[in-house]
């Protein structure tokens, strides 16, 4: 057996929680971004607890099951983008930590913004109707890109808070 029972059970329960949050994002339309963000934080839990290979497997499984079960399939694009950002963020930190570079925090912040923009800007350019339903012009596109940078800062701080304060306390109770 490739996975031990405890890991498999934990990742299965975490996947169930992720899918419940994704499904609820389609039910409670007013809280969509919050619920999808919370679901993507589960990808971070899987990555930090069991490493990159199992974390990426978890991420792929959550996307496949989300596409099968979610009432609004377009929300899976948002979940996929947020989850991909978290995978990239955790991978960047792992590589920086292994390299033992000077000023790792500066390098880490630059990499996080590069990863985010590699995901976000193509969405703004090629699928702007996912972000804004009205008429899109150049000025609005620039405002969406700038607003995305602010959103990244908030999402990133929220994710850090979640990992340290919320998951950190829950994790100690699970062991």
N, C-alpha and C positions, 0 to 999 in steps of 0.2 A: 504494500500500500504506500503510495507516494506521500500522502499527508497523514499525519497522526490524527487520531480521533478528536482531540481537544481543538486542534487548529481547524479541522474541517467543520466541527460544530460551531465554533466561534465565527468563522467566515460565513457559514450558512445563515446564522442569526443576523450577522451584520448585513448580509445581502438582503435578507427579508426586511430589515429596518430601512435600508436604502430604497427598496422598491415601494414600501409603504409611503415614504416621504415623496417619492416621484409620483405615485398615484394620487396622493393628497394634493400635490401641486396642480393637478388637473381638476380636482374637485373644488378646492378653495382658490379661485382665480385671483383673489386680492392678495394672497400670500405666496404667489408662484415663485418669485425669485428667492425668497427666504427658504422655502422648502427645498428647492433644487440645490441651493447652496449648502443646506444642511445635509442633503443626500451626498453631495460631492465631498463633504468632510469625512464621510465614511470611507471613501477611497484613501484618504490620508491616514486613517486609522489602520486600514489593512496594510498600507505601505510601511508605516512605522513599526507595526507589530511583527510582520512576517517577511519583510524585505521586498525588493523590487519585483522579483519574478511572481510571487504569489499576489502581490498588490496589483500588478498589471493584469494578471489573470482575473482577479476580483473585478477590476475596472471593466474588462471586456465582458465578463459574465453579466455585470449589472447593466451594461448597454444592451446586450442581446435580450435579456429578460425585460428590460424597460421597454424596448421596442415591441415586445410581444404583449405586455400587460398595460402599459400606460394609456390612458384615454386620449391624451393629446400627444401625438408622436412628435410634433415640432418642439415640444419641451425637451425632448431627448437631445436635440442639438445643443441647447443651453447646458444641459447636464453633461453632455460629452465634452463640451469646451471647458467647463469648470473643472471637471475631473481630469482632463488632459493637462490643464494648467497645474493642478496639484501634483500629478505624476511628474511633470517637468520640473516643478519646484523642488520636490523631494529628491529627484535624481541630481539636480544641480547641487544641492547641499551635500549629497553623498560624494560627488566628485570633488567638490571644494574641500571637504573634510579629509578625503584621501590624499589630496595634493599638498596639504599643509601650506597653503599660500599665506603671504602677508596680506593684511586687510581683507580677511575673508568676507566680512559683512558688506563691504563696498562691492566686491565682485558678485556676491550673492544677490544684492539688490539690482545690479545691472542685469544679471542673468534673468532674474524674475521679470523685469520689465521687457526684456527681449522675448522671452518665452510668451508672455501675455500678448505682446503686440504681434507676434507671429501667428497667434490664434485669432485675435480680435480684429485686426485690420482687414484680413481677407473676408471676414464675415461682414464688416461694414461696407466693403467695396462690392462684393459679389452677392450678398444676401441682405441688403439694408432693410428690407421689409420685416425681417425678424426682429429688428430693434425698434423701428419707427414706422408706423403704418401710413403716415401722411406723405406729402411730396418731399422728395429728398433733393437738395441742391448742394453745391460745394460748401457753402457756409455751414449748413447743418451737418454735413459730413465731418467737417473740422471740429465742430462742437461735440459731435458724438465721439470722436477720437479723444479729445481732451477730457470729456466726461468719463470715458472708459478708463483713463489713467487714474482719475480720482476714485472710481469704483474699484479699481485694482488695489489701491491703497487701503480702502475700507475692508474689502474682502480679505486681503492679506493680514491685516491686523486682527480681524475677527477669527480667521483660521488659527493664527498664533495663539490668541486667547483661548480658543476652544481646545487646542491641543494641550496647552499647559495647564489651564485651570479646570476645565470641565473633564476632558478625557483623562488627564493626569490623576484626578481624584477618583474617577470611576474605575480606572485601571487598577489602582491599588486595592479596591474592594473586590475585583474579579479574581485576583490571584489567590 
